[in-house]
Amino acid sequence: MKKALTDKGTASSCYFRSSVTPPDRKALLQITERCNLNCAHCFLSAGPKGDHMSIDDIRNIVMPRLKGCRVINITLTGGEPFLHPDILDIVSLFKANNIRVGICSNASIIRPEQIEALVSIGNVHINVSLDGFRAESHGRFRGNEESFAKTISGIRLLGDRHLLQGILVTPNTLADVHEYAQICEFAIQNHASYVLMNPLSRMGRGVASVGELGSPDDMMRKIKEIVEPFRERIEIVDVRFPNEQKLPLSSCEAGNIIYVFTHGEVTVCPYLIFAARTPQSKHKPSEFIVGNILKDSDISKKLDEYDFQKLCQPGNNPECYNCHLGPVCGKGCPAAIIASGEKLGGTDKEVCPMADLLKEAENE
């Protein structure tokens, strides 16, 4: 059963919008490392080179083992999934095995015949990234100004065939705040269910670009204000925006949402790996790799036995111990804590409801 990770009573600190109810799991499957763009924020630093996961491996090994891991929802990701030569066969394979399928794409290379094939397969949804509403903003942010027109065209084609589920936005300084209102209107026109906005993070290429392109808090506040009128017409998800209302934080979904890399490595959350790869990290990526789905026939057992909450120790710090919110707060995102240079168990200071008090204490 699908589980929403956002509600009015908590601040959305998890990078994901939805999960599933345990013991079922949701999985993200990186079917290719290649991408046709060079995005400023890419967690994977994807580019034109890299490997595909073979359709034979997916059919004979990955799919049955994911079913053994109780995966009921899967998102195909990359790189750019539509660079995989067998993308349609992969979708059909999972659908034939009663696993709900989504695709996360930049929509710049999807072809009309692929869209029609997805319609025929049925009950497939696509999430598309759109980071501005001009070539000079979205296109530059994605490393290719010509990609903007192609992405807009792709979104319209998907919208016409009711395949578009969400628009994924990384606010950045190349875009004017009014462009985010345009994105919301465009999403509505193309029958999207939601717009998810998630600030640029210090992971992947974001390590180098966040200082120049990352949207400051005052810009995030203006974006939130300008898109407010659209909330009655479409779901708008503000992930890791400034926690102005001092709301308790959402909890971690590691283990409920797993990620499988192209070469088979399985992690309980992709963002833990991306964060651990940053120069400021005090953790190694290997700490969060449970096994390899291509090599380990007992990957389901390994996932069940991997106790991330014991490793993580959320809230194991003086600030959380002394906070009046206590168990009401989910302690935020462990990956964000690692990306900030803290150890697991630390405070998610970027969105902590007590952040202002913590800063004052640090400055004393």
Secondary structure, DSSP 4 states (H G I P E B T S, - for coil): -EEE---TTSB--SS-SEEE-TTSEEEEEE-BSB-SS--TT-TT--BS--PBPPHHHIIIIIHHHHHHTTEEEEEEESS-GGGSTTHHHHHHHHHHTT-EEEEEE--SS--HHHHHHHHHH-SEEEEEE---SSIIIIIHHTT-TTHHHHHHHHHHHHHHTT-EEEEEE--BTTS-THHHHHHHHHHHHTT-SEEEE----SSTTHHHHHHHHBPPHHHHHHHHHHHGGGGGTSEEEE-S---TT-PPBPPP-BTTEEEE-TT-EEES-HHHHHHHTSTT-SS-GGGGEEEETTT-TTHHHHHHH--HHHHH-TT-SHHHHT-TTGGGS----HHHHHHTTPPTTS--TTT-TTHHHHHHHHH-
